[in-house]
Amino acid sequence: MNMDSGVCHVWCVPLAPGDQIAASVWSVLSPQEQVRAGRFHHPEDRVAYGVAHALLRLSLGQAIGPPHAEALQFRVGAFGKPALQGPGPQFNLSHCRSMVCVAVCAQGAVGVDVEPIDRGEAMDMVAVARDVFTPAEQAQLVACGPGPARSATFMRLWTLKEAVVKASGAGLSHDLQSFGIALHEDTPSLWHRSSLSGPWQPQAGVGLRQWLCEGHVLALAHVGCERPVVQTCVMNLAQVAGWAEVVRNGSMLHRSALRQSNIQPS
């Protein structure tokens, strides 16, 4: 895996009703993650959570090597954003019932979000925008007129703002109207102001990327790299299960070798 500082690796897995978590994927999860996955009432939520966290462990394990994926330890920041215990890549994950995605980069905080591109059609987008969008963002939305174009614009803005908040690590304490997104044909841009009455200025030091994948809109924010390169890998559940099986077999061989050498695994 190319872990250059300006490269973000994103894994995406589309999901469908009736999908199940393979035994090999389940085995990658920690006991705590298995318990949490089992608490979801809806099977789609359980599958999305389980696949997302297994994919995170698999991708991080590939990036840093041993310890094996299931042995990775995490800590949680002040506002709930997870990070590896000790040094290692930066990461973030997002999932809805129909897709999961994981982003990993060598350095610089990263945030990622994924949603169905047509999700906005089921809500009063203009009313929601009044609460969370800046006046300029609301103007972008209204200019689209009713219909699919407005829904796509709403979801583009929404996922980009979510990605920025997740990259910041500030969680719900981050005021969504304290920064703005300007949509362009090529790359979206981030704007901020130091006070409610202050002028809007471009936000330096944060790169935004956005793209479509199988009926979903994905957004990524990368702190410290204004032009991140995104390398995307779209996998199906069978491929994730195969990846997990290889990791599980490697872990079992590793432990067997340690036992034969009378070495206790850490």
C-alpha positions as CSV (number, residue, x, y, z in Angstrom):
1,M,0.0,0.0,0.0
2,N,1.3,3.5,-0.9
3,M,1.2,5.4,2.3
4,D,2.6,8.7,1.0
5,S,1.4,11.7,3.0
6,G,-0.8,13.1,0.3
7,V,-2.6,9.9,-0.5
8,C,-5.9,8.8,1.1
9,H,-6.9,5.2,0.5
10,V,-10.7,4.6,0.6
11,W,-12.4,1.2,0.6
12,C,-16.1,1.0,-0.3
13,V,-18.4,-2.0,0.1
14,P,-22.0,-1.8,-1.3
15,L,-24.6,-3.6,0.7
16,A,-28.0,-5.0,-0.1
17,P,-31.0,-6.2,2.0
18,G,-30.4,-9.8,3.1
19,D,-26.6,-9.6,3.2
20,Q,-25.0,-11.5,6.0
21,I,-21.7,-11.2,7.9
22,A,-19.4,-14.1,7.0
23,A,-17.8,-16.0,9.8
24,S,-14.3,-14.9,8.7
25,V,-15.4,-11.2,8.8
26,W,-17.0,-11.7,12.2
27,S,-13.8,-13.2,13.5
28,V,-11.8,-10.0,12.7
29,L,-14.0,-8.0,15.1
30,S,-13.0,-7.5,18.7
31,P,-15.3,-9.1,21.3
32,Q,-16.6,-5.6,22.2
33,E,-17.4,-4.9,18.5
34,Q,-19.2,-8.3,18.2
35,V,-21.4,-7.4,21.2
36,R,-22.2,-4.0,19.9
37,A,-23.0,-5.4,16.4
38,G,-25.4,-7.9,18.0
39,R,-27.3,-5.1,19.8
40,F,-28.6,-3.6,16.5
41,H,-32.3,-4.3,16.1
42,H,-32.3,-4.1,12.3
43,P,-30.2,-6.7,10.4
44,E,-29.1,-4.1,7.9
45,D,-27.6,-1.9,10.6
46,R,-25.9,-4.9,12.2
47,V,-24.3,-5.9,8.9
48,A,-23.2,-2.3,8.1
49,Y,-21.6,-1.9,11.5
50,G,-19.8,-5.2,11.4
51,V,-18.5,-4.9,7.9
52,A,-17.4,-1.3,8.4
53,H,-15.4,-2.2,11.5
54,A,-13.9,-5.4,10.1
55,L,-12.9,-3.4,6.9
56,L,-11.3,-0.8,9.1
57,R,-9.2,-3.5,10.9
58,L,-8.3,-5.2,7.6
59,S,-7.2,-2.0,6.0
60,L,-5.2,-0.7,9.0
61,G,-3.6,-4.2,9.4
62,Q,-2.5,-4.0,5.7
63,A,-1.1,-0.5,6.2
64,I,1.0,-1.2,9.4
65,G,1.6,-4.9,9.3
66,P,1.6,-7.0,12.5
67,P,-0.1,-7.0,15.0
68,H,-2.9,-8.7,13.1
69,A,-6.1,-7.0,12.4
70,E,-8.1,-8.4,15.3
71,A,-5.3,-7.4,17.8
72,L,-5.4,-3.6,16.9
73,Q,-6.2,-1.4,19.9
74,F,-8.1,1.9,19.7
75,R,-8.5,4.9,21.9
76,V,-11.3,7.5,21.7
77,G,-10.7,11.3,21.7
78,A,-12.5,13.8,23.8
79,F,-15.4,14.1,21.3
80,G,-15.6,10.4,20.4
81,K,-13.4,10.2,17.4
82,P,-11.4,6.9,17.5
83,A,-7.6,6.6,16.8
84,L,-5.0,3.9,17.1
85,Q,-3.3,3.3,20.4
86,G,0.2,4.6,19.7
87,P,1.6,5.8,16.4
88,G,0.0,4.8,13.1
89,P,-2.1,5.9,10.1
90,Q,-5.0,8.3,10.4
91,F,-8.4,6.9,9.6
92,N,-12.1,7.4,9.5
93,L,-15.2,5.3,8.6
94,S,-18.7,5.9,7.6
95,H,-21.7,3.6,6.8
96,C,-25.3,3.6,5.9
97,R,-27.5,0.6,5.3
98,S,-26.5,0.3,1.7
99,M,-22.7,1.1,1.8
100,V,-19.7,1.2,4.1
101,C,-16.5,3.1,3.5
102,V,-13.1,3.4,5.3
103,A,-10.5,6.0,4.7
104,V,-6.8,5.6,5.7
105,C,-3.9,8.0,5.2
106,A,-0.4,8.2,6.5
107,Q,-0.8,11.5,8.4
108,G,-3.2,14.4,8.8
109,A,-6.6,14.0,10.3
110,V,-9.2,12.6,7.8
111,G,-13.0,12.5,7.8
112,V,-15.2,10.6,5.4
113,D,-19.0,10.4,4.9
114,V,-21.3,8.4,2.6
115,E,-25.0,8.7,1.9
116,P,-27.4,7.6,-0.9
117,I,-27.5,10.4,-3.4
118,D,-31.3,10.5,-3.4
119,R,-31.8,10.5,0.4
120,G,-32.7,14.1,0.4
121,E,-35.9,13.4,-1.5
122,A,-37.4,12.0,1.6
123,M,-37.0,15.1,3.7
124,D,-37.8,18.8,3.7
125,M,-34.4,19.9,2.5
126,V,-35.0,23.6,2.6
127,A,-36.2,23.4,6.2
128,V,-33.2,21.3,7.3
129,A,-30.8,23.6,5.4
130,R,-32.1,26.6,7.4
131,D,-30.8,24.9,10.6
132,V,-27.4,23.6,9.4
133,F,-26.4,25.4,6.2
134,T,-24.9,28.8,5.8
135,P,-26.9,31.4,3.7
136,A,-24.6,30.8,0.7
137,E,-25.1,27.1,1.0
138,Q,-28.9,27.6,1.2
139,A,-28.7,29.7,-1.9
140,Q,-26.9,27.0,-3.8
141,L,-29.7,24.6,-2.8
142,V,-32.6,26.8,-3.7
143,A,-31.0,27.7,-7.1
144,C,-31.4,24.1,-8.1
145,G,-35.2,24.1,-8.0
146,P,-37.3,21.1,-6.8
147,G,-36.3,17.6,-8.0
148,P,-33.3,15.3,-8.2
149,A,-30.9,18.1,-8.7
150,R,-31.8,19.7,-5.4
151,S,-31.5,16.3,-3.6
152,A,-28.1,15.7,-5.1
153,T,-26.9,19.2,-4.1
154,F,-28.2,18.8,-0.6
155,M,-26.5,15.4,-0.2
156,R,-23.2,16.8,-1.6
157,L,-23.2,19.7,0.9
158,W,-24.3,17.5,3.7
159,T,-21.7,14.8,3.2
160,L,-18.9,17.4,2.8
161,K,-19.9,19.2,6.0
162,E,-20.0,15.8,7.8
163,A,-16.6,14.9,6.5
164,V,-15.1,18.3,7.7
165,V,-16.7,17.8,11.2
166,K,-15.4,14.2,11.4
167,A,-11.9,15.3,10.3
168,S,-11.9,18.0,13.0
169,G,-12.7,15.5,15.7
170,A,-15.0,18.0,17.4
171,G,-18.1,16.0,17.0
172,L,-21.5,17.7,17.7
173,S,-19.6,20.7,19.3
174,H,-18.7,21.8,15.8
175,D,-21.1,24.5,14.6
176,L,-22.2,23.5,11.1
177,Q,-22.8,27.1,10.2
178,S,-19.4,28.2,11.2
179,F,-17.9,27.0,7.9
180,G,-19.3,26.8,4.4
181,I,-18.9,24.6,1.4
182,A,-18.8,26.0,-2.2
183,L,-19.5,23.4,-4.9
184,H,-17.6,23.6,-8.1
185,E,-17.5,21.4,-11.2
186,D,-14.1,20.0,-10.2
187,T,-13.2,20.3,-6.5
188,P,-15.3,21.8,-3.7
189,S,-13.8,24.5,-1.5
190,L,-14.0,25.2,2.2
191,W,-14.7,28.7,3.7
192,H,-14.7,30.0,7.2
193,R,-15.1,33.1,9.2
194,S,-13.7,34.1,12.6
195,S,-16.9,35.6,13.9
196,L,-20.6,35.7,13.0
197,S,-20.2,39.1,11.5
198,G,-16.8,38.6,10.0
199,P,-16.0,38.1,6.3
200,W,-15.9,34.6,4.7
201,Q,-12.4,33.5,3.8
202,P,-11.0,30.4,2.1
203,Q,-9.9,27.8,4.7
204,A,-6.2,26.9,4.1
205,G,-4.8,23.5,5.1
206,V,-7.8,21.4,4.4
207,G,-8.4,19.4,1.2
208,L,-11.9,18.3,0.1
209,R,-12.7,15.5,-2.4
210,Q,-16.1,14.2,-3.5
211,W,-17.2,11.5,-5.9
212,L,-20.1,9.1,-6.7
213,C,-20.1,5.4,-6.3
214,E,-23.0,3.1,-7.1
215,G,-25.8,5.5,-6.3
216,H,-24.0,7.0,-3.3
217,V,-22.2,10.3,-2.8
218,L,-18.9,10.1,-0.8
219,A,-17.0,13.1,0.7
220,L,-13.5,13.2,2.2
221,A,-11.8,16.0,4.2
222,H,-8.0,15.8,4.8
223,V,-6.4,18.2,7.3
224,G,-2.9,19.2,6.3
225,C,-3.2,18.4,2.6
226,E,-5.1,20.8,0.4
227,R,-5.0,18.5,-2.7
228,P,-5.2,14.9,-1.4
229,V,-5.0,12.1,-3.9
230,V,-7.8,9.6,-3.3
231,Q,-7.3,5.9,-4.3
232,T,-10.6,4.1,-4.2
233,C,-11.1,0.4,-4.0
234,V,-14.7,-0.9,-4.4
235,M,-15.2,-4.5,-3.0
236,N,-18.1,-6.9,-2.6
237,L,-18.8,-8.8,0.5
238,A,-17.3,-12.0,-0.9
239,Q,-14.0,-10.2,-1.4
240,V,-14.0,-8.8,2.1
241,A,-14.7,-12.3,3.5
242,G,-11.8,-13.7,1.4
243,W,-9.5,-10.9,2.7
244,A,-10.6,-11.7,6.3
245,E,-10.0,-15.4,5.8
246,V,-6.4,-14.8,4.6
247,V,-5.8,-12.6,7.6
248,R,-7.4,-15.1,10.0
249,N,-5.3,-18.0,8.5
250,G,-2.1,-15.8,8.8
251,S,-2.9,-15.0,12.4
252,M,-3.4,-18.7,13.2
253,L,-0.1,-19.6,11.5
254,H,1.7,-16.8,13.4
255,R,0.4,-18.0,16.8
256,S,1.2,-21.6,16.0
257,A,4.8,-20.6,15.1
258,L,5.1,-18.7,18.4
259,R,3.9,-21.7,20.4
260,Q,6.3,-24.0,18.6
261,S,9.1,-21.5,19.5
262,N,7.9,-21.2,23.1
263,I,7.4,-17.5,22.6
264,Q,4.3,-15.9,24.1
265,P,2.5,-13.5,21.7
266,S,2.2,-10.0,22.9
